[in-house]
Amino acid sequence: MNKERFLSLDVFRGMTICLMIIVNTPGDALHTFAPFRHASWHGFTPTDLVFPSFLFAIGNSLSFVLPNLEKAGRAKLLFNIFKRSFILFALGFLMYWFPFTGDLQETRIFGVLQRIALAYFFAALIAHFMHERVVKVLTAVLLLTYWYLAVRFGQDGDPFSLSGNAVLRLDLYLLGPNHLYQGEDIAFDPEGLLSTLPAIVNILVGFIIGNFVQTSGKTYEGLTHLFMWGAGFVFLAFMWDFEFPINKKLWTSSFVVLTIGLNMIILATIIYRVDIHRQHQFSRFFEIFGKNPLAIYLFSQIFLVCLNLLKGPTGYASAFDWLYQLGFNQFNPYWGSLFFAISFMLLCWLLGYVLDKFKIYIRI
């Protein structure tokens, strides 16, 4: 089969961005339905699936892009990987520093885009230099290695606690508390350096599955394999959970296996509906997000920061607070918070629609 671009992959990526914006922009964070909140520590919610799904989608895209880059020569390929990783990391850092008035000594170093940059950098190099059979073995090695490191260098007796985990210890040693995320009661970064190690696996498996769907993805046999592998991964994750708890903020190996399994099942379902049965009722909506994911995500984050920084009318803490109180406070607080997030998401979709209408696709 020709390596055509699968509509289902754009839809999958678009669904991820859509949900990412909704969970990041509640009108009232204190009144948010449980499925739209991250697990407080150990455990899993639908929201916890969003970020690893985006990494999985990056791996899918890499399976299409890498062969073309390899044809251009190794020098150009390596330059492209380095350039893209550097730009992503820089954008993530600048986004946390925005509006550039804060003290650099207290600016968060790691974060969502920074994790994407580092995980993509190593995954792309591995995918290029290693045969796919070796890559499959390496994914298991990375997950087992992270498990060992988490136990070996975590706090004795409770190596997976918030204050005693190896991720925090390494980040404190390298960066100090001022450069870490401050929203967990203590300085702790859920996108820490050590926990980026298993995140590489999300991209690598996405790459492997991307290659698979290009050759067998539109056959019932291929979809059956995807469903079975997905179910097997989910089962393995819950077995592993007894020893290495499922935890998004530590990005534990069991969490990686669970999210990969769910991603396989979701992707297989989308392929079944969109590519095999041509049921496109909602595909266009999500495709808009999937074609410009980086631009839409950056817009959503920067616009959100601006709304919180701008002063609202007298009696309102900010423009964000004013908009929420003006249009959504007449609802039940939980529904009002959700309706605000959906409205914000639709505004971001409108930007994507305009970009798509004028054939503007922002890539790095």
N, C-alpha and C positions, 0 to 999 in steps of 0.2 A: 504494500500500500504506500502511496506517496505520502510524504511527510507534510500533509495539509494541516492547516490550523484547525483544531477542533473547536467548534462553537461552545461545546460543553465546558472546555477549560476556561474560556472567557467568562462563562456564566458562573462557574465555580468560584473563580477569583472575584467576580463582581459581588456574589452573595457574601463573601468574606468581608469585603470593604464596606458593604451596606450595613452588615451587623456590627462591624467594628465602630462605625460612626455612631450608631444608635447606642451602644453600650458606653461610649466615651462622652456622650453629651446629654445625660439626663437633666431634666429641668430642675430636679431636686434630688441630690444624691442620697439624702436620708429617706426618701420615699421612692424606692426603686424596687420593682418586682424581683424576687429572688433569682429567676433564670437570667436576669440581666445584670447580675452582680457576680464578681469573681468569688470563688470559694475563699473563705477567710484564711485558711491555711491548708491542711490536708483535705482532700475531697475534690469534687468536680462539678461544674455547672456548664450549661451551654455556652456561656460567655467565655469560659476557659478554652473553648475550642477555636476561638476566632484567630488568635495570633499564630498558633501552630499551623492552622489551615492556610494562612497566607504564606508561610514558609514552604509548605507542601506545594502550593501553587507556583511559587518561584522555582522550585525544582522541576515542575511540569514544564514551565517556560524554558528553563535551561536545556531541556531535552530537545527543544526545537532550535534554540539559538546556537548551542555549542557546535554542532556540525558545520554550520556556516562560518563561524569564527575560525574553526580549525582549518577550513579551506583557505582562509586568508593568510595562514602562516602562524607559527607559534609566537613570534614577536608581537604581532598585532593582537593575538588572543590574550596574551599575558598583560599587555598594556590595557586592553579593554577591561579585564577583570580587576586590575589594580585601580583603574580610573573609576569604574562604577562603585567599587567598594569605598574608595576614598570620598567620593561625592556623597554617597549615602550616609557615611559616618559624619561628615561635615554638616550635612543638612540636619541630621538628628541633633548634633551638638548645638547648632545655631538656633534650632527650634526651641530648645530648652533655655537658651540664653535670651531669646527674643522677649522684649523689645530692645535688648542690648543696653539696658541700663543697670543691670545687676552686676554684682561682684563676680568676676571670673573665678575667684577662689572658692565660691560657693555654688558654682554651676554644676549641674549633674553631668557626669561624663558618659555613662552608659544609658541606654534606653532602647526604644522599639527599633528605630531606624539603625542605631548603632549595632544592635544584635543582628538585624538583617544583613548589614554590611559585613560583619565578621563571619557570620555563618555562610553567607554567599561566597565570600572570598575563599574560604577553605573548601567548601563543597565543590565549587567550580574547578579548583585546582585538582582535587581528588578525582572528579569526574573526567577531567581531561587526561591526567597522567596514568590512571589505573583502569584496568579492564573491569567490566561490570561485575564479573564474578568476584573479583577482589573487593570491589566497592560493597557488595552485599556482606562479605565477611567483616569488612571494616566497620560497617554500621553496628554490628553486634559487639565488636571490640570497643568502640567508643562508648556504647551504653554500659557495658560491664566495667570499663575503666572509670567512668563517672561514678558508678555505684561504689566501687572500691574507694575512690578519693573522698566521696561524701561520708563514708563510714570511717575511713582512716583518719581524716583530718577534722571531722566534726567533733562536737563536745562529747566526752565520754558519758555513756549512759543515755544520752539523747542527742544523737548527731543530726537529727532532722528538725530541731527546734528553731524558732525564729532567731533567738539570740546566740545559738551555739552551732549553726551550720557552717560548713566549710566554705560556701559561697561568700557569706558575710566576712568570714575571717580573712580570706584572700583579698577581698575588696578593701577592707579596712587597712590591711597591710600595704597595699599598692596605692590607694587613693586617699584614705582617711575618710572620716564621716561626712565632711562638708560636701563632698562630691557625689554622695549617694542620694537615692530617693528618700524623702522624709515622710512619706505617708503611711508608714507601718508602725507608728508609735515609737519606733527606734529607726536609726539610719540603717536602711537595708534596701538593696537594689534588686528587684525581681528580674532584672535583665543583667545580672552580674556577669563578670568575666568567666568564672568557672562554669556556670550553668549554660554558657554559650556552647560548650563542648557537645552536649547531647542535642542542642538545637540544630547542629550541623546535620544530624541524622534526619530530621524532618525534611530538609532540602534534598538530601541524597536519595531518600526513599521516594520523594516526589519526582526526582529525576528518573529513577528506575521505572516508576509507574508511568511517567510521561512517555518513555520509550515503549513501554508495553502497550499503551492505548493506541499508539501510532501504528502498531503492527496487528494488534488483536482486539482493539477497543470497541470496534463496531460489530463484533460477533457475539452471539449468545454464549459461546464457550468462553470467550475472553471475559465477559461480564460475570459469568459464573465463578471464574477464578478470582476476580476482584472481590466479589461478595464473600467467597470462602476465606480468602486471605484476610479480608477485613474482620470477619467474625473471629478468626483464629487469633489475630492480633489483640482484639478486645478481650478475649478469654485470657490470653497470656498476661495482659496488663493487670487484670483483676487478681490473677494468681500472684503476680509479682508485688502487688499492692500490700500483701501481708508482710513482706520484708523491706520493701522500698516504697513507701506510701505515695500514691498519686498526688502530686503537688505541683500546681502550675508555677507558683512563685519560686520554687526551687528547680523547676523544669526537670523533675526526676525522670529516670529512665522509664519507669512504669507509665508516667504521664505521656512521654513520647510515644510509647507503643500503643497506648489507648487512642491518642489523637490520630496517629497514622491509620489505625484500624478503622476509626470512624470516617476519616477522610476517604479511604478506599470505598467504603459502603456508600457514602454520599456521592462521590464522583461516579461510581457505577450507576447509581440511580439517575443522575443527571444525564449521563450518556444514553441510558435506556430510553429516557423520555425525549431528549432533545435530538440526539444524533440517529437513533434507530427509529423511533416512532414519530419524529418530527412534530412533537407537541411543543410549540414555541409560544404558548400563551404569555409566559412571564419572562422568557429568555431575553427579549430585547431590553427590558428594564435593567436586568442585572448585567447584561453585556455592556451597557453604557459605563457602569462602574469598572468593569473588567478591562476596558480598553485604555483607561487613563488612571490606574490605581494610585500611582505616586502623587500625581498632581491633585487628585481629589482628596487624598488623605492629608497632604500638607495644607491644602486650603482649609479643610475642616478643623485642623489643630490650630492654625494661625488665626483663623476667624474666631474661634472659640476664645483664644487668649485675648484678642482685641475686644470682644464683647465684655469680658471680665475686667479689662483695664479701663475701658471708657466709662466715664461717669454717667449715671442715669439722671433723670429728673429728681427734684428734691424729694427725699423720702425713700429713694431706692439706692441700694448699695452699688449698683453698676448697671450698664446697659443690658447685660444678660438678665439680671434680676428684674429690670423693668419690663423687658419683653416677656419674660415668664409670667410675671404677675399680671401683665396687661391682657394676655390672651389665653392663659391656661389655668389660672388659679380658681376658676369657677368649677373645675372638675374635681372629682376625688383626687387627693394629692398623688396617689400612685399612678392613676390614669393620666393626670395632667403632666406629670413628669415624663411619662412614656410618649404622650402626644407631642410634647416639645421636642423630644429626641427624634421622633419620626419626621417632624416638620423640618428640623435641622438637616436630617439626612436627605430629605427631598430637595432642599435648597442646594446641597452639594451635588445631588443627581442632576439638577438643572445646569450647573456648571459643566458637568460631564457631557450632557446633551448638547450644549452649545459647542463645546470642543469637538465632539464627534460630528456635528452638522457641518462644521468647517474643516473637517478632516485634520484636526490638530491632535496629534498623539505625542505626548511628552515622554521621551525616553532618555535614559542616561547611559 
